[in-house]
Amino acid sequence: MKSDVKPTVCVVGLGYIGLPTAAIIARSGCRVLGVDVSQQVVDTINRGEIHIEEVDLDGLVQGVVARGLLSASTQVSAADVFVIAVPTPFGPDHEPDISYVLAAGKAVAPVLKPGDVVILESTSPVGTTEALRDMIAEARPDLKCPGRTSETPDISVAYCPERVLPGHILKELIENDRSIGGITPRCARKALAFYKLFVRGTCVVTDSRAAEMTKLVENAYRDVNIAFANELSIVSDRMGLDVWEVIRLANRHPRVNILSPGPGVGGHCIAVDPWFIVHGAPEETPLIRTARGVNDGKMHHVVAKADALVAAYPGAKVACLGLAFKANIDDFRESPARFVASRLARKYGARIHIVEPYAGELPIEFTDTGASLIDIDTALEECEVMIVLVDHDVFRVVPLAERAGKVVYDTRGIWPDHPVAAADAPGLRLAS
């Protein structure tokens, strides 16, 4: 890439990370083509609209599309830089599935030319970037690929994971530090030059395997710490303690910072990525595996408590507050709230009402259950039992006066002022 000429960029995958990334790159002055398998997504973006919820993303996409800097297609076209941001799920035995990554590489390979840079951003098990390079090498034997030639390679291949917080993605794509791992140091330098076009955070170069592991470690670290909080909440429940009070007091220690418990752990990152480490070193990861078990088990613990509460109030209308995996977003992937609410809906049917301000309709697993989607005002007027599963701001601001007399099971600790009463009395508040 010439320093005085902005590269053309192709972003493969226009989901929660791919679309914001494509829009940020386009805003820097690069001409960007976004590629997605969904024609509906492509059409939406080409109208200057968005198909996901993210703060300020709608205005940014509208602006860069109107300026001709961002367009979308279902087909990959030639570019100078290719950014792959597709899903990496796991299989039934928690084995990593990198088929989407390899499929994206297969789509990119035919249009590659000497000088191009291919960057994988998808969270991936260690060795995936090398597997992507190998697939490209097999598809394009005419190109000299890094690490497979003693000569100067024709293309560069690197790995650079995102590390963003939903609801703050646009800001963090620019301001957060990035770990850029190249197949070779030359590859890392090529990718570094690209990211410096739009990233203000510090860009640190390393090799691809270290960068892949770094991303997994970051999310496993979070998972382990959340597991401690979730296990503590179960212990406190057994002992009749208020876990929120215990955590608040413990965190007054200058070297203690316990996270907040909840109904489990969700999202495509923290609930998935630790399994990639476990899969790569199953005998050496008892702590990481146990943390995953604790956090998945917390969902079942919450289901059991919610089930007992609903059963204790026969005929009462029940509001499940939230389906997203975290507050103030519309991402329901691996969501513990969705898991809990759907199981209650299957058992109690029309008694269950879902309040999710970021959903226009209920997910497919609620079909034929009789459960309905309502707003928070209707829930406060009509439902006697409130089960808080997500700490959306719209739930946090509900004053005590509007919750008076409600039976509340608060898995997020957003209503600490709600009165505690005997189990058979109105106004019951249960800790997480």
N, C-alpha and C positions, 0 to 999 in steps of 0.2 A: 504494500500500500504506500503510495506516495504521500508524504506528510502534508502536502498542500492540496490534496484532492480527497474529498470524502468518499469512502468506499460505498459501493452498493451492497445491500445486506438482504439476506433471505432468512426469515425466522420461521422455523418449522414447528408448528404447535402453537395455537392461539388461545390457550387456556388462562388460568389464573396467574401464571408467570409469563407465558409467551406473549400475550397481548400487551400487558404493561411494558414489557421489555421492548417490544417492537415499537410502541408509541414513543418511549423515551429515546430510543435510538433515532427515530425519525425526527424528533424535536431537535436533535443535535445537528440536523442538516443532512443526514444520510437519506438516500432514497431506499425505502424498505418495502419488500414484498413479504407479507405474512401468508403462510401456507397452513391450511387445516383440512382435515378429511371431511368436515361438515360443510355442505353447501350453504346451509342456513347461517352458520357462523360467518362464512365468507361474505354472503350477501348483506348481513347485518353490518359488518365492518365497512364494507364498500359504500354503505349509506351514511357512514360517519356515526354509527351507533355502536353500542356495546352489548354483549350478551352475559356479562358477569357484573357483580357489584364490587366497586372499589372506589374509594374517595378520589374525586377529581379526574377519574379516568375518562368519563364521558366527554368532558370538555376538551381534554387533550386529544383524544381520538378524533373527535369532530374537527379540531383544528388542523391536525397533520394530514387527515384525509382531504380536507378542503384545499390544502396547499399542494396536494399531489405528492406528498412525501411518503404516505403509507397507502398501500392497496393490498387486497387479499385475493387469494386464488386457491384452488384445490390442487394446482400443479406447481411443482418446483421449477424455477427459472434460473438462468445463469446469474451469478452475483460474485462479489469479491470475498464476502464473509458469509458463512452459513452458521446460524445459531440454532441448535436443536434443543427444544424445550417440550418434550413429550412425556407422558406418564411412564412411571416405572413401578408397577404394582407388584404384589407378591402372590404366589399361587396358594393352593389349599394347604400345603405344608410349610408355608412361609418362605418358600424358595423365591428368589428374585426373578422377575420376568423382564428381560431387557429387549423383548421382541419389538416393542414400539421404537426403541432407539435404533435397532438394526434396520427396521423398516424405513425409518427416516434417512439413515445413511444410504440405504439402497436407492432411495428416491433422489438423493443429492448426487450420488456418484456419477451418473451420466453427464451432468452439466459442469463438473469440475474442470478447471483449467490450471495450468501452472501459475503459481502465485496466490492461489486461493487459500483461505483459512477456514477450517471447520472447527467449531467450538461446541462441545456438549455441555449443557447446563442442567440437564435432568439429574436429579439425585440418583446415584447409581452405585452398585457394589464395586469394590476395588477390582480393577482390570477391565472395566467396561469401555473406557476410552481406547484402550489397546485393541479390544475386540471390534470396536467401530473402525479403527484404522485398518485392521486386518480385512474386514469386510469390504472396505473401499479398495484396498489393494487387490483383492480378488476380482472385484467388479471392473477395475480400471488398471490392468497390468501395464498399460502404457505410461502410467504416472509413477514416478519414484516417490514412495511414501516414507515418512520419517521413521527411523528405527529399523527399516528394512532395506536400506541402501547405504553403501559407503560413500556415495556421491551426495551432492547437495540435493535435498528432496524438492520435488515440484510443489508440494502442498504442505501446509502446517495443520496439525491436529492437536487440540488442547481441551482441557476440562476446566470450567469455571462455574461452580455452583452458586446459585442465588442464596442469600440469607436475609429474607425479608419477612416482615410481620404483616399479615393481612389487615387491611384498613390503613396501612402506612406504606404500601408497596412503592408508590411513585417516589416518595421521599427517600426511602431506604435503598432503592435501586441506584440512586445517585450518591448518597452520603455514606453508605456502609462500605467497610473495607472488603476487598475481594481477594480470594486465593486463586491464582491462575496457574494451573498445572499443565505443562506441555509434555508431549511425548519425548521431545528433546528440548534443551534450553532454547534453541532457535525458535521452536514452536511457541514456547512460552513468551518470548519477546514479541513475536508477531501478534499474539493474542493480546498482550499487554498494550501494544500500540493502539489496538482497536478499543479496548475498554477505557483508555485514557481520553477518548473522545467524549465520553458522557459520564464517567464516574469521577466524583470528587474525593471519595474515600481513598485510602491507601491500597494500592494494588501490589500484592506480594506474589512473587513468582516462585514456583516449586515444580515438582514433577507431577504427572497426572495421577499416579497412584496415591501420593500423599494428599493431593487435593480431594480426591474421591473419599479417602478415609476421613479427612478433616470434616467434611460435610456430615458424614454418618456419625462421627464422634459428637459433633455439636448437638445433634438431635437426640442421640442416646443419653448424653449428659442431662438434657432437659427431662427425658423420660424417667431416668433414675431418680431425679430430684422430685418430680411430681409423684412418683410411686411412694416415696417416703411420706409425703403429705397425705396421699390417699390411704396408705396403711395406718397412719396416725389417726385419721378420721374414723376408721373402722374400730381401732382400739378405743378411742374416746367414746364412741357410741356404745361399745360394750361396757365401759366403766361409768357411763352416765355423765360424761364430761362434755362441755361445749368446746369443740375442737377449735373454733375461731378464737375463743378466749385464750386457749392454751398456746396457739401459734402467735397471737398478738403479744403475749407475755414473753414467750421464748425468743421472739425476734428482737426483744430489747437488749439481748446479749450482743455485744459489738461484733462478734464473729459468727453469728447465727442468722440465717436468712431462709427460713422455711417458706416454701411456695404455698399457694392456696390449693386445697383439695377441690375436687369436683366429681362429676358422675363417671369419670374415666378420662381417657385421652383420645383426641380425634385429630382429623386432618390427614393430609397425604404424607406429611413428613414425620412427625414425632411418633405417630402410631404405626408407621411402616418401616422407617429407616433402620431402627435398631435390629430388626430381623436380618438385614443385610450383613451386619457384623456377625451375628450369631451363625448365620449360614456359612460365612467364610471361616469361622473358627469355633465350631460348636462345643468343643471340649474346654475352651479357654474363656467362655463368656457366661458363667453361672449368674453373675450379678445382673447383667443386661437382660438375660432371659427371665430372671425372676421379676425384674421391674416390669417387663412386658406382661407377665402373668398377674402381677398386682393390679396394674392399671386396667387390664381387660376384666379382671375379677371384680373390680369396683363397679363396673356396669351392672353385673349380676347382683351385687349387693344392693345397689340402688333400686333395681327392679323389684327385689324381694321386699324392701322397705316400703316402696311406693305401692306395691300390690297389697301389702297388709293394711296400709292406710286407706286405700280405696275400698277394700273389703270391709273395713271397720265403719264405713259410712255408706251403707247400702242406699242406692237411689240418688246419692248426691252427685251433682255435676262436677266434673274434674277438669281443671285447666292445666295442661302441660305447657310451661312457658319456655319455648325455644326448641329449635331443631338443629341449628348450626353447631359446628364443632367448637366455636368460640364466639365471643361477643362482637356484635355490630358488623357481621359479614354474612354473605349468602352461600357460604361454602359448607355443604353438608357431608363431605367425604369423611368416612370412618367416624362419624359423629356419635359419641356416646348418648347424647340427648335424643338423637333420632332412634337409636337402639332401644332406649328405655321407653320412649313414647309409643313406638310401634308395637312393642310387646304388651303394653297396657291396652292399646287400642284393639289388639287381637282378642284380648280376654274380656274387656268390658264394653267394647263396641261404642254405641252412641253416647254413652256416659262420658267419653273422653273427648275433650275439645283441645285443639292445638292452637297456640298463639305463636306465630312466627312472622314478624313484620317483614322479613326478607324473602318470603315465599309467596308466590301467586297461587300455588296449589300444593296439595300434599304429595309427598313422594309416593312411588308406586306401591310400596308395601302397606300403605294405608287403604288401598283400594278394597272395597267391599267390607271394611271393618265397621262402617257406620260413624267413624270419627269425623269431626268437621273442623275446618279452619276458621277461626274467629279472631277478632282483634282484642287488644288488651282491655278496652273499655267494656266490651260485651262480657268478657271473662269476669271482670270485677263486679259486674251487675248480676250475672246469672250463675256463676260457679261458686260452690261452697268450699271446694278443695283446690288448693293451688300448689303445683309441684314445679319448683324453679329448677330448670335444667341448663339454662344459658343466662349469662349476666348481661344481656343487652341493656343499653342505656335506658331504653324506654321502660324496662321493668324496674331498674334501679330507682327511678324517680317517683315511683308510686308511693304516696305518703301513707303513713300508718292509718290515718283516718279512713282511707279507701279500702284498707285490708282488714279493718276491724271485724272480728267475728269469723274470719276465714281460718280454715285449717291449712297450715302451710308446711310443706316439706321443702326446705331450702338447701339444695345441694351446692350452692355457690356462695352462700353467706352474704347475700346482698341486702337482707332485711334483718339485721341484728336487733333492731328495736321491736320486732314482733314479739308479743308476750308469749311466755311459756306457760302452759297449763297442763292439767292432768290429761292423760291419754283419751279420756272420754269427754273432755270438755272442749267447747269451741275456742278458737284462738290458739290451737296447738301449733308449736313450732318445733320441727325436728331438725337436728344438726345433720351435716353431710355424713 
